[in-house]
Amino acid sequence: MELRHLRYFIALAGSLNFTRAAERVHVTQSTLSHQIRQLEDEIGQRLFDRVGKRVVITEAGEAFLAYATRALREIDQGLSELKQSAASLTGQLRVGATHTFNQDFIPDCVARFLRHHTTLKVVIEELAADAIAARLEAGHLDLGVAYRPESASSLQFEPLFNEELVLVVAATHPLAARKRIRMIELHREPMVLLPSSFSTRRLLDECFAAAGAEPSVVAEVNTVAAMLGMVTRLPVGAIAAATAIAPNPALRMIPMESPTPMRTPGLLFNPALPQSRPGRAFAALLRKHAMGSGTGAPARGRARTGTGTP
């Protein structure tokens, strides 16, 4: 069975006249009659009765018509969507991203996106996760890029990958030569960490407690850049996602274990609002880039969940 069989069948069912149906689908009457017979042979039932010059749809034809109409409508809508997607995107795309992803991941994706869609304007706002959630709920953003939220809300979270947090020390630090380190070994080690208002810090506190370790937190700062600046100036360690750390010969990144702190970055949507064409296209690019960038282990599934502090 081919699409043309469905189109010919629907045309004939709509007019119950071979001449008019053939004109509608731009074929000869004999071609239309032959194609309808092919369809009936494949189905194994008559779809139309021919009574002289009259054409009457059979009970089987009536039953099949509803399914054929629905199937053809879905296919036509799909083809229309693909044609629209292939056309140049216009308008404006509004994206909220946390600091970690606004350093390399988002700029890389935006650059690729704009090379293909030169008439589109992209607005990137670097925000905390709770601010991204608020702006999504208010309809001021098309999508957000952040870590997996903590509390429940109506927003939809789609994980992109799983990401390990690493210990960061200066090249001159006593731990700089380590290949891996257990969290218990950071007990009483001088550390500079994010404040407890950040979900990353709360995750780390849980991991330290599970390991039975209590680091000596000598300073708390609310940006990764400030933490790394202190690491290069003091004999302290910091903990951050590897993706948030630019290449720097003065720094060493050491994987942690027992337990391994893990975050899940992903996309945030407002399911109450329809996604724009630019939003759908950019989300597809983010997924593709996340899979090919080697940023972490793939994460699957989509969940309705909420947002907490970053």
PyMOL commands that set and color helices and strands:
alter all, ss='L'
color gray80, all
select helices_A, chain A and resi 3-15+18-25+29-43+59-86+99-102+105-116+129-137+183-186+199-211+224-231+242-244+277-292
alter helices_A, ss='H'
color red, helices_A
select strands_A, chain A and resi 48-51+54-57+91-97+120-126+143-147+156-159+161-170+181-182+190-193+216-220+238-241+251-257+262-263+265-269+297-298+303-304
alter strands_A, ss='S'
color yellow, strands_A
deselect
rebuild
show_as cartoon
